[in-house]
Amino acid sequence: MSSDDDSLTQDQRELGLRKMTWQGITSQVRMTLTESVFLVGFAVVVLNAPNTLIGILAAIPFLAQLLQIPSVYIIHRAGKRKIVNVVTQLGNRMAILGMALIPFLSVSDVRLVLLVVFVAIQAIFNAIGSPSWNSWLRDLVPIDRLGRFFSVRMAATGVVAIIVALLGGQFIGLWTEAYSQDPSIGYSILFFVAFVFGMIAVYFTSTTPEPKLIVPDRAVKFSQIVEEPFKDDNFRQLIWFSVVWTFSTALASPFFTVYLLNRAGLDLPAITILVAVTQLVSIAFFRFWGRLSDRFSNKSILQVSSPLFIISTVMWTFTAVADFYSLKIPLLILIHVVSGFSSAGVNLATSNIGLKLAPRGEATSYLASRGSVMAVAGTAAPLIGGAAADVFTEYGFRLDLTFEFPGGIFSNFPAYDITGLDFVFIISAIIGFYSLYRLSRVKETGEVDEHIVIDAIMEETRRNVRTLSTVDGLRHTFHIPVSEDSDSMRKRRKKRNLIQKKTDPELKQTSEHLEDKDHSQGM
């Protein structure tokens, strides 16, 4: 195999990292306006879609991920990633433009069909382009900067998601008040804005430097691409965890917005505020989790953040009881705070652990195989969740409290009251806890006992509280560093490499190579 380490200069690599950050920011606008809250709101409020169809919409992107394996084969044959990625992004954007045109059709059944079709087209192009994008990131981002780079990128996109979600939610609210007879046009406008920002993201992708793709010296058979990751025992254990975790989260998360709309009785502007709370907390803790992942391991982060996310899912089932005691809104805020804190760690660690455990030169096939197997779980879960929610609508479980005292009896104080989607959330949590067992079988350099991570979290939390108590601390937390001084950054990286060489034998060889390259470039 040929090495790609010297295919880019240091300046080109730093330019690429900045372009990747801006690409993420503009793509986040597209995703925020076309997925999750606004997609479900459009389907439920405008098109009156049932839970089953929401499950189908959530399953389509996972099902399309099965196309990653043939996509990897195409990339290996072509040897180019940028062309594949730009073409697939353009196809995705055309489908978004099609979504913007749906409200202009008068037949509601046709609207539902077209929504499914355009979501499917988006998902297909995303899946075909995903392996090239993951491989591109794997070769562009230095391994010793994975945690820091992705925590910064996620923080930047998180800020954008908050702003866009709040503006979009308020826009839909104002549009519905002014044009209550046809709120669908408001969604059409949002989808068109998403299309515009999606095209801007294509520009950043097309101008990002691409490292030379490491390809095998011999021709790679399709069967080898599929089989090789599963022969790696440790990566196979990671795939097991990823499959179970994906099934757990995909069973419940697509229906959170449906729950807020139908069960909690909130409108879209209020829901976007809750979503913004989640994003805001995530942003505040992306750097937090990034530092811990670089200090310990991604597995150690998952052992702490995953249980918290599962607990936040169970908390949804107490909404009805909280409503009885006029605590519904405080509980929903708490759920979104816990979810934002934990999901920041989960999202960062699950992305990085795959990149870290995939061998250099084989990341494309390894990550695509993992993604394809996860796709099967992600496809089945929301379909099962949607069908189960409709079935469990006819069932319920309730516990009441009765207080007896000398002067009389107080009874019928609800302690637990669940129905419909509540049962789906409980099943999701049970499967989520099983995924932690699968995670325990994964081996990663630097992993430590979760108690050590919890102690570090408490230490970092106290430090964050002190930092956030100052104006400059707030500026630092929400700063989007899309550019840095190259010399100072190289010095910090060199110092970090020296530390890692003493503590992390897996990265020692990589650190030595990066130092040699810095010197060869006139550092």
N, C-alpha and C positions, 0 to 999 in steps of 0.2 A: 504494500500500500504506500501511496505517496502521502507526504505530510502537507497539511495546509497551514502550518503554524506561521510560515514566512510569506504566505500569499498576500497578506495585508500589512501595511506599515502601521506603526502605533497611531499615527494621526488618522489614518483611514478607519482603524478599529474604533477609536473614540468618536469619530463622525458617525459611524454605523450605530453605536450605542445611543447617541443623541437622536438619530433618525428613528430608531426603534422606539424610543420614548415618545416622540411626537406621533409616530404611527399608532401607538397604543392610545394616546389621548384622543385623537380624531376617531379611531375605531370605537372607543368607548361611547362617544356621542351616538354613533350608529347603533351600537348594541343596546344602549339604555332606551332608545326610542322605539326599537323594533322587537325587543325581547321582554320577558318577565312581566312587569306591571302593566305596561302599555299594550303588549300583545294580548295578555289575558283580559285586560279591561276592554279592549276592542272586541274580543271574541264573546265575552260574557254580557257586557252592557249593551253593545251595539247589535251583535249577531245572535244573542241569546243561546250561546253554545252550552251544551250540558257538560257535566264532569268528564264523561267518556271522551268527548272531543278535546277537552283540555289535556287529557292524558295522551291522546294521539299527537297533539301539537308538541307536547313535551318529549314524546318518544321518538319523533322523526329525526331530530338532530343526532340522537344516539344511534339509531338504526343506520343513518348515513355514514357513521364512522367506520362501518365495515368496509367502506371503499378505501380506507387508508392503506391496506395491504397492497392492492393493485397499484395504488398511487406510488408506493415505495418502489415497486418494480419499474414503473415508468421513469422515476427519478434516477434510479441506478443505470438505466439504459441511456437516458438523455445526458446525465452528468451535470444538469443545470437545475437550480432551484428557483431562481428569481423569475424566470419566464413562467414556470408552472404556477407560482404563487400569484403573480400579477394577473394572469388570465383567469384564475379561479376567483380572485377578488372581484374582477370585473363582472363575472357571471353572477356572483352574489349580489352585487349592487343593482343589476338589472331586475332581479327578483324583488328587491326592496322597492324599486320604482313601480313594479307591478302591484305591490301591496297598496301603494299610495293611490292607485286607480280603482281599487275595489269599491270604495264608497259611492262611486258614480254609477254602479250597477244597481238596478231596481229590484232584482229578484234575490231574496234573502238566502235561499238555498244555494244559488250560484255563488253568492258571496262566501259562504262557508267552504264550499269546494275550492274556490280560488285561493282562499286563505291557506288551506292545507297544501295546495299545490305550490304556492310561492314560498311558504315556509320550507317545504321539501326541497325546492330548487336551491334556496339559500344553504340548507344543510348539506346538500350534495357537493356544492362547490367548496364549502368550508372543509368538508372531510377530505376532498381530493387535495386541497392546498395545505392541510394541516401538517402532514409529514415533512414537506419541504420547509415549512415555517419553523417547526420544532428543531429540525436538523440545522437550519440556518442559525437559530439562536444558540444551539449547543456549541457550534463552532465559533461564533462571534463573541460570546460572553466568556471571559476567562473564568475558569472553574473556581478560583479563589475569590471571585466577586459575584458569584451567583446570588447569594443571599442578599447582598447590598443592592445589586442592580435591580432584582425583581421586587424587592421591598420598595425601592424608590419608584419604580415604574407602576407598581400597584397603587402606591400612595397618590401618584399623579393622576392615574385614571380614576381613582376613588373620588378625588376632589371634583373631577369633571362629572362623574356619575351623580354626585350629590346635586350640583348646580343644575344639570340637565334634567334630572328627575323632578326637582322642585319647580323649575320653570315649566316643564312639560305638564306636570300635574295641575299647576295653577292655570296654565293655558286651557287645558281641557275643562277645568271647572268654570272658567269665565266663558268659554265657548258654549258650554252646555246651558249656562244661564241665559246667554244672549240668543242662542239658536237651539232651544230645547227640542224643536220638532225634528232636527237632523244633526245630532252630535257627531255623526260619523265623519263629516268633512274636517272636523278638528283633528281627528286621528290621521286623516289623509295628509294634512299639512305637516304633522310631526313626522310621518313616514318619508315625506319628500325632503325634509331637513336632514333626516338620517341618510338619505341617498346622497345628498350633497357632501356631507362630512365623510361618508364612505368613499367617495371619489377622491377627496383630499388625502385620505389614508392610503389610497392606491399610489398617489404621487410620492409619498414618503417611502413606501415600499420599493417603488421602482428606482429611487435614487439612493437606496441604502447599499453600501459596499457589501459584496458577497465573498466570503472566504472560499478558497478552492475546496470543492467537495472531495472528501476522501472516499475513494471507491476501491473495491477489491481489484487486484491485478488480474484476476480471472473472472470470467463471466459468472454472474450470480443467478442461480436458478430460483424460480418463484417459490419452490418448495423449501429452499434454504432460508429465504426471507421469513417464511412463516414459522419454520421449525426452530431456528437457532435460538431465539429468546427463551423458548420453553425448555431448552436443554441446559440453560443456565439456572442452577437450583435456586440461587438467591433471588434472581430476577423473577423466577416463577413464583416464589413466595410473595414478592411485591405485587405481581399480577393478581394473585388470590385476594390479597387485602384490597386492592383497587376495585376488583369486581364486587366484593361484598359491600364495601363502603359506597360505591356508586349506586348499587341497588337500594341500599338503605336511604340515601339522600334523595335519589330520584323518585322514590316511592312517595315522599311527603312534600318536598320543596316546591314542586310545580303547583301545589294547591294552597299554598299560604295566601296568595292574593285572592283566590276564590273564597277562602275561609273568611278573610277580612271583608270582602264584598257581601257575601251571603249570610254568614253566621254572625259576624261582629257588626254588620250593618254600616260599615264606613264607606265614604265616597272616595273617589280616586285621589283628589288633592290630599286628603288625610292620610291615605295609604302611602303616597309618595313622601310625605313627611316622615313616616315611620321607616321607610326604606332609606331615607336620607340619614336617619339616626344610625342605622346599621352601617352605612357607608362611612359616616363621620367617625364612629368608633373604630372601624377597620383602619382608616387612614391614620388615626392616632397611634395605632399599635402595629402597623406594618414594619416600621423601623425597629420597633421593640422585638417582634418575632424574628426579623432579619438578623439582628445582632445575636439573638439566642441560637438561631440555626447555624450561623457561622461559628459560634463558640462551642456548641455541642454537636448536634446532628439533627437532620430533618425528622428521623424516627422519634427522637426524644421529644421534639416539638409536637408531633402527632399524638404521642401518648398522653399529653396534657390537654391539647386543644380539642381533640376529637371527642372525649367524654363531655366537655363543656357544650359542644355543639349538640350532642345527643340530648343533654339535659334541656337545652333551649327548645328542642323539638317537643319533649314531653310537656313543657310548660304551656304549650298551646292548648292542651286538654283541660286546663284549669280556667279557661276564659269565661265559660258559662257561669261558674261559681263566682268568679271575680266580678262579673256583671251584677250578680245579685247583691253583692256588698259594695257596689259602686266603685269597684277597683279595676274595672276592665282596662281603661286607658293606662293607668300606672303599670299594670301587668304587661300589656302589649309593649310599652316602652322598655320595660325590663327585659322582655324576651328579645327585642331587637338590639339592645345593648349587649347582652350575653352572646347573641348570635354574631354580632359584628366583631366582638373581641375574639371569639373562638374561630370564626371563619377566616379571619386574617391569617391566623397561624396555620389552619388546615390548608387553605388555598396555596399559601407560599410553600409549605413543606411538601405537599403532594406533587406540586410541579417540580420542585427542585430534587426530590428524592429520585424521581424517574430519570432526570437529566444526569444525576450523579452516578447512578448505578448502571446506566447504559454505557457500554464500552465506547471509547472514542473510535470513530470510523464506522460504528454499527448503530449509532444512536437512532438513525432514521428507521431502520427495521425494528429495533427493540421498542421504541416509543410507539410506533404504528401498531405493532402486535399487541402491546398493552392497551392502546386506545381502542383497538378493534374488539378485544374481549370485553372491555368495559362497556363498549357500545351495546353488546348483547344484553348485559344487565340493565343498562340505562334505557334500552328500548322496552324491555318487559316490565320494569318497575312502574313507570307512570301509567301504562295501560292497565296493569293490575290495580294500581292505586285508584285510578278513575272509576273502574268497574266496582271495586270494593266500596268506594265512597257512596256510590248510588245504591248498592245493596244494603250497606249499613245505615242508610237513611231511615230504614224501617225498624232499626234496633236502637236500644239505648241502655245505659247503665247509670244508676243514680244511688248515691249514699246520702242520707240525711242524718243530722244530729238532733238529739232530744236531750234537753236539760231539765232535770227534776230538782225541785227545792221545796222547802216546807210550805211555801205560799202558793205553789202551783207547778205547772209544767210548761216549758217553752219547747215547741217541737217544729219540725219541718225546716230546720236550718240546713241548707244544702252544703255538703262537704265535697262532693264530686258528682259531676253530671256530664256524661259524654254521649255522643251520637255521631253518626255519619263519619266525617273526616277525622274525628277524634280517634276512632279505632285505627285508622290508617297511620296516624302519627305514632301511636303506641307500638304498632307492629314495626314501623320504621326504626324506632328506638331500640327495640329488642335485637333486630338484625345489626344495627349499628354497634351495639356492645359485642356482638359476636365478631365483628370486623376487627376489634381490638385484639382478640386472640390471634387472628391471622397476622396482624401487624407484629406481634411479639416474635414471630418466626423469621422476620426479615432482619438481615444483618447489615449494619452500616457503620463505617469507621467513625469513631467519636461518640457513639451512643452512650448515654449514661442513664442511671436510674431516674425515674420521673420525679422522685423527691428532690433530687439535686436541681432539676429544672424548675420545680415549684419554688424552691428557695431563691433561685436566680430570678424568677418572675417577681417575687416579692421585693427583691433588691432593686430590680429594674423599675418596678412600679413606684417605689419610693423616690427613685431618681427622676422618673418622669413627672411625678407630682411637683417636685421642687423645680424642675425645668419649666413646666407649664405655668408655674406661678409668676413667671416673668413675661414681659412682652416679647423679648428676644427669643425666649423659649417657644412661644407660640409661633413666631415667624419660622423658627428652625423646623418645627414639627410639620408644618404645612408647606415648606419650601419645596419647589420642584426643580431639582438640580439637573437641568438638561445640558449644562456645560460645566466643566471644571478646568482648573488650571492643570495642564498636562504634567508639568514638573512636580508639583506638590502631590498630584495623584500617584505618580510613579514612585515617589519616595514613600508614601503611605503603603502602597502595595508591596514594595520591597521589604519594608519593615514587617508587614504582616506575613510575608512569605517566610522570613527568617524565623518568626515565632511558630508558624505552622510546621516548618521543617523539624522542629524540636518535638512537636506534640502530635503530628499527624503523618505517619509513615506513608500513607497512601498518596498524599499530596507532595511528598518531598521531591520526587522526580519532576513533577510538573513545575514546582517552584523554582528548581534549579534551571530548568529550561527557560522559564520566563525571565529570570535574571540574566541569563546569557543573551537572550534576544534584546533586552533593554540595552545592554552594553554594545551589541552589534549595531544598534540604531543610533549610536552617538550620545548615549545618556551620560 
